[in-house]
């Protein structure tokens, strides 16, 4: 038996990286999955974003665990589309128990343009989280039970690594998620709905392991330490499963009285 047997989890940004890892981990614990991802390119993002075949691979991996999954290409900036996929997923899988607001972008602004990127980062990384939670929270309220986990960042706890432009938007959005979480925890915890944020350091996903990021690191040279990705432990980044393990704990009954917290999974980054 898994710790999440009989549960239904709604996960955004599920086509690859952390989102896929979360879907597979929660499925391995017995949950059925509603998985969404834009699977398209946002013009202000320099690195290649997920494609439809990435989401298909997530479906394949979840189904290999003998769990059910409903997947859709959905932009988290579209509240009506999120509500629609939740309704479709619940019709097939049952009522929602878990919301994992994971989708996010991290443009770097190599060309110096920042206005469009500011808008896109705030729209996806903060407003998209608001829409994600609001699209599914009524099901949890009706049950008077459930768990919500929001993916923030170490940049949602600190301001290190800021260099103006899009990095300010990213840090602002990730800090904003903490305020949203705390507000929701105060609203929902009396209804036995727990709300928490996780705060990863750099994670080995295509968001940071891509030619654009390589260009930045190469330009700085091998002897330059970048404050935004400097951990206390002797590792450059953590793996997606490290975040998934924390999330699986937070949404399980093992964490039944944990709500309103900011949980770093950061190899000591936040202690610097």
N, C-alpha and C positions, 0 to 999 in steps of 0.2 A: 504493500500500500504506500502511496505517496502522501506527502503532507498537504497536497492541494487537490486530492481526489474530489471530483464533483464540482470543482470551481471553474468559472469562465473568466478569462483574462483578456482585456482589451489593451493592445500594445501598438503604439505608433512608432514610425521609423523602423519597422520590423523587417525590412528587406535584407539588411546586412548588418555587420558590425554589432554594436551593443544590442540593438533591437532584436536581431535574429537570435543572438545568444540568450536574451531574456525569454524569447518565445520557446526555444528549445529547452532551456532549464526548467521553466514552469511546466511545460508539457511532460518533462521527465518526472516531475512531482505529481502528475495526474491531472493537470489543468487542460481544458480545451481553450483554444485561442481564437480571438478576433484580431487579425493582423492587418495593419494598413501602412502604406508608404506612398509618397508622391511618385516614385519611380520615374522621375523626369528631372530635367535640368532647370534650376533657377538661374537666370542669366547673370546675376551678380556673384555667383559662387564659381570660383576658378577651378576647383578640382571636380572630377567626374562624380556625379551623384548616382544613386542606385538606379538600376534598370529593372524592367519587368521580370527578366530572367532571375534576378536576385531574389525577388519576392517569391517566385516559383520555387527556388531552392529552399527558402524558409519553409514553405508548405511541405515540400518533400521531406525535410528533416523532422518536422513535427509529426507528419503522418507515419514516418518510420518508427516513431515511438508509440504507435497505435493510439494516437490522440486525434481529435477532430480539429479542423481549422477552417475558418472563413477568412479569405483574404480579399482585399480590394486596393486598387490604386486610388488614394485619396490624399488631397492636400490638406494639412491641418489648419490652413487658413480659411477653410470652407466649413463653417459650422453645420450647415444643412447636410453636406455630404457625410460628415462624421456622425450626425444623428441617424442618417439613413443606414450606414454600415453597422452601427450598433443595433438598430432594429432588425436588420437582416441577420446579423450574427445571433441575436437572442432568439429569433424565430427558429433557427437551426440548432443552436447549442444549449439554450436555456438562459436564464437571467444572469446578468453580469454580477460578478463578485469583486473583481480586481481591475483597477485602471493603472496602466504604466504609461505615463506621458514622457516619452523618450525622444521623439523626433527633434532634430536640431541641425543648424548649419553653422559653419565657421569660415566665412570668406575672410581673406587677408588684405585685400586692397592693394595689390602690387602696382596697379596703375595710378594710385593716388586718389581714386574716386571713392567717396565715402557716404554721400547722401543716400543713394539708392541702397547701398549695403546696410546702412543704419536701419532703414525702413524694413528691409527684408529680414534682417536678424531679429528685430523686435517683433515683427509680425509672426515669424515662424517660432522663434525660441521662447517667446513669452505669450503673445496672444494665442498662438497655436496650442500652447499648454492649457490656457484658460478654456478654449473651445473644446479641447479633448476631455477635460474633466466635466465640463457642463453638458457635453453630449451624452455622458453615461452615468452621471452621479444620481439621477433620479431613481435608477434601478437599485442603487445601494440604499438610498433613503427609504424606498418602499420596503426593502428587506430589514432595515435598521441594522445593517451589518455590511462590512466590506473593508477594503484597503486601497489606498491610493499612494503610489510612489511616483515622484517627479524627479527626472534626471536634471540636476543642476550641474555644478562643476566646482573644482577648487577655486575657480574664478568667481564663484558665487559666494565665497567666504573671504577672499582676499582680492587685492587689486594688482598683484604683481604681474609683470609681463605686459602691462598696458603701454601702447605706443601711439595712442590716438587712433582716429579712424574706426574701422570695423571692430577692432579689439575692444574699444570702449562700449560699443553696442553689445558685444558678446558678454562682457563683464556686467553691464547694466541689466541685461536680460536675466542672466543667471542669478544675480542678486535679487531681482524682482521675483523670481520663483520662490525664494525663501519667504518673502513677505506674503505671497499668495498661499503658500503651504501653511504658514502660521495662522492666517485668517481662516482658511478652510478647516484647519484642525480645531479651532475654536468653535466654528459652526457645526462641524460634523461629528466630532468625537463624542458629544453627548448622545448621538444616535448610534454609537458603537461602530463608527466608520473612522478608521485611522488614516492619517495623512502625514507623510514624511518625504524628505528629499534625500537623495544620495549625491555625493560630491566626489566624482572621480578625478584623479590626476590624469595625465595623458594616458589614453587607452590605445592599444594596438589595433586600430581600425582604419579604414580608408579615409576618414576625416583628417587624420594626422599623418598617415603613411601614404603619401601621394607625391607626384612630381613637383607640385607647387610648394609643399612644405620642404621637400628636399632642396629645392632651389634656394629657399630662405636659409636653411641650415648651412648649405654649401657656401653661400655668399658670406656668411659670418665667419666661417672657418672652424677647424676642429678644436681650437683652444678656447673658443668663446662659450661661456656657460650662459644659457638663456634662462632667465629667472622664472619664466612662466612654466617651464617644464623640469625644474630642478627638484628632485625628490631627496629626502634624507636617506632612504634606503638605496643601496647601490644598483638601482634598476632604472632604465630610461622611461619605461611605461609599464602599466599593468595590462592584463589580458581582459577581454570582454567578460569571460566567465567569472572573473573576480567581482565584477559589478553585479552580474546575474546572481551569484551566490548570496550577496548582501540583500538583493531585492527579494529573492526567494524566502529568505529569513523574515524580512519585514512584512511580507504579505501572508505569512503562515501564522498558525496559532502559537508558535514559539515566541512571537513578538506581540501577543494579543494585548498587552498593555503599553506598547510603545507607540506614541503618537506625538507629532509636533517637533520631531528632531531633525537635525541636519547631520547625516551620517557620512563622514569622509571615508573613501576607499582610495587612499592617496599615497601610500608608501612614505608617510611622514611629511608630505608637502606642506600641509596646513600648520605643522608645528614649527616651521622655520620662522 
